[in-house]
Amino acid sequence: QGLLDLRPGRVASAPHDLADRELVKRVCDGETKYFEEIVRRHQTKIFAYVYRFLNGRREDALDVVQNTFIKAYENLKSFNRRRKFSSWLYRIAHNEAINFIKHEKRRTTVSLDDNPAIEQSLYTENCSR
């Protein structure tokens, strides 16, 4: 079967004609190819949101968006289909952006060569003991 469902008794529909809830249902039912439509449908807006959140850092935003869709795919079965899918997806994107910033702060290091005041402070602190 391709993307069109041509089984007897079913109305043939292209992925772009399906509501998010139906796409999620189909992916959860094992028709994982429908996740491509979810990504296609939401990637531009999710990217714009994350891009603004990360102050225009394009490469970082692309990484966060990729992680967002990976997380969404991995957790799709936990999505409550009575809720709005895009809200759930934006929440994942938001959390991924926050996590990115937190991890980025941990990775940030200060070079003593770039800041003689810190070097002097550390020297004074250690030598005064």
matplotlib code that plots the C-alpha trace (Angstrom):
import matplotlib.pyplot as plt

x = [0.0, 1.2, 0.1, -3.4, -5.7, -7.4, -8.8, -12.5, -14.9, -12.3, -12.3, -9.0, -7.2, -3.9, -1.9, -2.3, -6.1, -5.9, -6.3, -3.4, -5.3, -5.8, -2.1, -1.1, -3.6, -2.1, 1.5, 0.6, -1.1, 2.2, 1.8, 5.0, 5.2, 2.5, 4.9, 6.5, 3.3, 3.4, 6.9, 6.1, 3.0, 4.7, 8.4, 8.4, 6.4, 8.3, 11.6, 10.4, 9.4, 12.7, 14.7, 13.3, 13.7, 17.4, 17.9, 18.4, 21.0, 20.0, 22.2, 21.2, 17.5, 17.8, 19.3, 16.5, 13.8, 15.3, 15.3, 11.7, 10.5, 12.5, 11.0, 7.5, 7.9, 9.3, 6.4, 3.6, 1.7, 1.5, -0.2, -3.7, -5.7, -8.4, -5.9, -4.6, -1.5, 0.3, 0.1, 1.7, 4.4, 5.1, 5.5, 8.1, 9.9, 9.9, 11.2, 13.9, 15.0, 15.2, 17.2, 19.5, 20.2, 20.8, 23.3, 24.9, 25.5, 27.2, 29.4, 30.4, 33.9, 35.8, 39.3, 41.7, 43.7, 40.7, 40.0, 43.1, 40.8, 39.6, 43.2, 44.3, 41.4, 42.1, 45.8, 45.1, 42.6, 44.9, 48.0, 46.5, 45.8]
y = [0.0, 3.5, 6.6, 6.3, 3.8, 1.9, -0.9, -1.7, 0.3, 3.1, 6.5, 7.0, 10.0, 11.6, 12.4, 16.1, 15.7, 14.0, 15.8, 15.6, 13.2, 10.8, 11.0, 10.3, 7.4, 5.9, 6.3, 4.6, 1.8, 1.1, 3.2, 5.1, 6.7, 9.1, 10.7, 12.4, 14.4, 15.4, 16.7, 18.4, 20.1, 21.4, 21.8, 25.4, 26.8, 24.8, 26.0, 29.7, 29.3, 27.7, 30.1, 33.1, 31.3, 30.8, 34.4, 33.6, 30.8, 28.8, 25.7, 25.3, 25.8, 23.1, 20.7, 21.5, 21.0, 17.6, 16.6, 17.8, 15.5, 12.6, 13.1, 13.5, 10.2, 8.3, 9.5, 9.6, 6.8, 8.9, 11.8, 12.4, 12.5, 14.6, 17.4, 19.6, 17.9, 21.2, 22.4, 19.1, 19.5, 23.1, 22.0, 19.5, 22.1, 24.5, 22.0, 20.9, 24.6, 25.0, 21.8, 23.0, 26.3, 24.6, 22.2, 25.0, 26.9, 23.9, 23.6, 27.2, 27.6, 30.8, 31.0, 32.5, 33.9, 36.0, 37.4, 38.4, 39.6, 36.1, 34.7, 37.4, 36.6, 32.9, 33.6, 35.9, 33.6, 30.6, 32.4, 34.1, 30.7]
z = [0.0, -0.8, 1.0, -0.4, 1.5, -1.2, 0.9, 0.3, 2.4, 3.0, 1.4, -0.4, 1.0, 0.5, 3.6, 3.2, 3.4, 6.8, 10.1, 12.5, 14.8, 11.9, 10.9, 14.5, 14.7, 11.5, 12.7, 16.0, 14.1, 12.4, 9.2, 10.0, 6.5, 7.7, 10.1, 7.0, 6.5, 10.2, 9.7, 6.4, 7.9, 11.0, 10.4, 9.1, 12.0, 14.6, 13.1, 13.1, 16.8, 17.8, 15.7, 17.5, 20.8, 20.1, 18.9, 15.3, 15.6, 12.5, 13.0, 16.6, 15.7, 13.1, 15.7, 18.2, 15.5, 14.6, 18.2, 18.6, 15.8, 17.1, 20.6, 19.1, 17.1, 20.1, 22.3, 19.8, 21.6, 24.7, 22.9, 24.1, 20.8, 22.4, 22.6, 19.8, 18.3, 17.3, 21.0, 22.1, 19.4, 20.4, 24.0, 23.0, 20.9, 23.8, 26.2, 23.7, 23.2, 27.0, 27.4, 24.6, 26.3, 29.7, 28.2, 26.2, 29.5, 30.9, 27.9, 28.0, 29.4, 30.3, 29.0, 31.6, 28.7, 27.6, 31.1, 33.1, 36.0, 36.6, 36.4, 38.9, 41.2, 41.2, 41.8, 44.7, 46.2, 46.1, 47.2, 50.2, 51.9]

ax = plt.figure().add_subplot(projection="3d")
ax.plot(x, y, z, "-o")
ax.set_aspect("equal")
plt.show()
